């Protein structure tokens, strides 16, 4: 499904959410989802994608990268240093426990094609403030789109399948880090939260603060 939940932002739902942010001359893509579905809204806008910013290296957020790179070979792939190896296909970031064991058996069937990371985050990128938010993976990052409407793209730091929550426990690398990262974003001014799974969250900062209070007891 392809929707436009807020002005100038397209959401592409396919196992996870990918986002296309429209600027005057180009597009910036947040994550790549599982397949080629991101190409349809790109073509609708008539604008060239400049870069793909990756929130983290789990397969459901990066599997569409290779097809995007084929279609738009100039596109810049940008990620954290910590998750770079996963994006380039040199390692897999797997769940913990029994589920991780089965995922490892299934990985060869997924035929993931690694994509070269052109740049790792050393500072902010264009109009996006880059915020390190580890916990879901070691290198997870969030992106705050600055301007009139402050939108936070948080990857899988928080998800919203009808109610704000964290991802299932086996998919989070470090719960303590995860909570610290949620605390970090709760101190940032933003109006809207767009996560890797689920619906758009409006009046988002207040809801993040409430969720944080609930998990801290």
C-alpha positions in Angstrom: 0.0 0.0 0.0 1.2 3.5 -0.9 -0.2 6.5 1.1 0.7 10.1 1.8 0.3 10.5 5.6 1.7 14.0 5.8 2.5 16.6 3.2 5.5 15.8 1.0 6.0 12.4 2.5 5.0 9.1 0.9 4.7 5.9 2.9 5.3 2.6 1.2 4.0 -0.4 3.3 5.6 -3.7 2.5 6.6 -5.8 5.5 8.1 -2.6 6.8 7.5 1.1 6.0 9.7 3.0 3.6 9.3 6.7 3.2 9.9 9.1 0.3 10.4 12.7 1.3 9.9 15.3 -1.4 12.0 18.4 -1.7 11.9 21.0 -4.5 14.5 19.3 -6.8 14.8 15.8 -5.5 13.7 13.0 -3.1 15.3 11.5 -0.1 14.2 7.9 0.7 14.1 6.6 4.3 14.7 2.8 4.3 14.1 0.6 1.3 11.6 -2.0 2.4 11.4 -5.5 0.9 11.1 -5.0 -2.9 10.6 -2.6 -5.8 7.3 -1.0 -4.5 9.2 2.2 -3.7 9.8 2.8 -7.4 6.1 3.5 -8.0 5.8 6.7 -5.9 9.2 7.8 -7.2 7.9 7.8 -10.7 4.7 9.6 -9.6 6.6 12.5 -8.3 8.8 12.9 -11.4 11.7 13.7 -9.2 15.1 11.9 -8.9 16.0 10.2 -5.7 19.2 11.7 -4.3 19.9 9.3 -1.4 18.6 6.4 0.7 19.1 6.9 4.5 19.0 3.6 6.3 17.7 3.5 9.9 19.1 0.0 10.6 20.3 -3.1 8.9 17.5 -5.6 9.3 16.5 -7.3 6.1 13.0 -6.0 6.0 14.4 -2.4 5.8 17.2 -3.0 3.2 16.1 -5.8 0.9 14.8 -3.3 -1.7 18.1 -1.5 -1.9 19.6 -3.6 -4.8 16.6 -2.9 -7.1 16.6 0.8 -6.3 20.3 0.9 -7.1 19.8 -0.8 -10.4 17.1 1.7 -11.4 18.9 4.7 -10.0 22.7 3.9 -10.0 23.7 7.4 -8.9 21.7 7.1 -5.6 23.7 7.5 -2.5 23.3 4.9 0.3 24.0 6.2 3.7 24.0 4.3 7.0 25.6 4.1 10.4 29.1 2.6 10.6 27.8 -0.2 12.9 25.2 -1.5 10.5 27.2 -1.0 7.4 28.4 -4.7 7.1 24.8 -6.0 7.2 23.7 -3.6 4.4 26.7 -4.7 2.3 25.8 -8.4 2.8 28.9 -9.2 4.9 26.9 -10.2 8.0 23.2 -10.7 9.0 21.5 -9.1 12.0 19.4 -11.9 13.4 16.8 -12.2 16.2 17.8 -13.6 19.5 17.0 -17.2 20.6 15.2 -19.9 18.7 13.8 -17.5 16.1 17.4 -16.4 15.3 18.3 -20.0 14.7 15.5 -20.5 12.1 16.3 -17.1 10.5 19.8 -18.2 10.0 18.6 -21.4 8.2 16.3 -19.3 6.0 18.8 -16.5 5.0 20.3 -18.4 2.0 16.7 -18.6 0.6 16.3 -14.8 0.9 19.1 -14.2 -1.6 19.9 -10.8 -0.2 22.2 -8.8 -2.5 24.4 -6.5 -0.5 24.7 -2.9 -1.6 27.8 -0.7 -1.1 27.3 2.0 1.5 28.6 5.2 0.0 28.7 7.2 3.2 28.3 6.7 6.9 26.8 9.3 9.2 29.4 11.6 10.7 27.0 14.6 11.0 23.5 15.6 9.9 22.4 15.0 6.3 20.7 17.7 4.3 17.6 18.8 6.3 17.7 15.7 8.5 19.1 15.8 11.9 20.7 12.4 12.5 20.2 11.0 16.0 21.9 7.8 17.2 19.3 5.6 18.8 20.9 2.2 19.4 19.1 -0.7 21.1 17.1 -2.3 18.3 20.4 -2.8 16.5 23.8 -1.5 17.5 23.8 1.1 14.7 20.1 2.2 14.7 19.6 5.8 13.9 16.6 8.1 13.7 16.1 11.2 11.4 14.4 14.4 12.4 13.1 16.4 9.4 13.5 20.0 10.4 11.3 22.8 9.2 7.7 23.9 9.8 6.5 20.4 10.5 9.0 18.4 12.6 8.8 14.8 11.6 10.8 12.0 13.3 11.5 8.9 11.4 12.5 6.4 14.1 12.9 3.0 12.2 12.1 0.2 14.7 13.0 2.1 17.8 9.2 2.4 18.3 6.5 0.7 16.3 2.8 1.6 16.1 0.6 -1.3 15.0 -2.5 0.4 16.5 -0.7 1.2 19.8 2.8 2.6 20.4 5.2 -0.1 21.5 8.6 -1.5 21.0 9.4 -4.4 18.5 9.1 -7.9 19.9 11.8 -8.6 22.4 13.8 -11.1 20.3 14.3 -8.5 17.6 15.8 -5.9 20.0 19.6 -6.3 20.6 19.8 -4.4 23.9 16.7 -3.4 25.9 18.6 -1.0 28.2 20.1 0.8 25.2 16.6 0.8 23.6 15.0 2.5 26.6 17.8 5.1 26.7 17.3 5.9 23.1 13.5 6.3 23.6 14.4 8.7 26.5 16.7 10.6 24.2 14.0 11.2 21.5 11.4 12.1 24.2 13.5 15.2 24.9 13.4 16.3 21.2 10.7 18.6 19.8 8.7 16.8 17.0 5.1 16.8 16.0 4.8 13.5 14.0 6.4 10.1 14.4 6.8 7.8 11.4 8.1 4.4 12.3 9.2 1.3 10.5 5.9 -0.5 11.2 2.4 0.7 11.7 0.6 3.9 11.4 1.5 7.6 11.6 1.6 9.0 15.2 0.3 12.5 15.6 0.9 14.6 18.8 3.8 12.2 18.9 6.2 13.6 21.5 3.5 13.5 24.3 2.6 9.9 23.4 6.3 8.9 23.4 6.7 10.5 26.9 3.6 8.6 28.1 4.9 5.3 26.7 8.3 5.8 28.2 6.7 6.4 31.6 4.6 3.2 31.2 7.7 1.0 30.6 9.7 2.6 33.3 7.0 1.7 35.9 
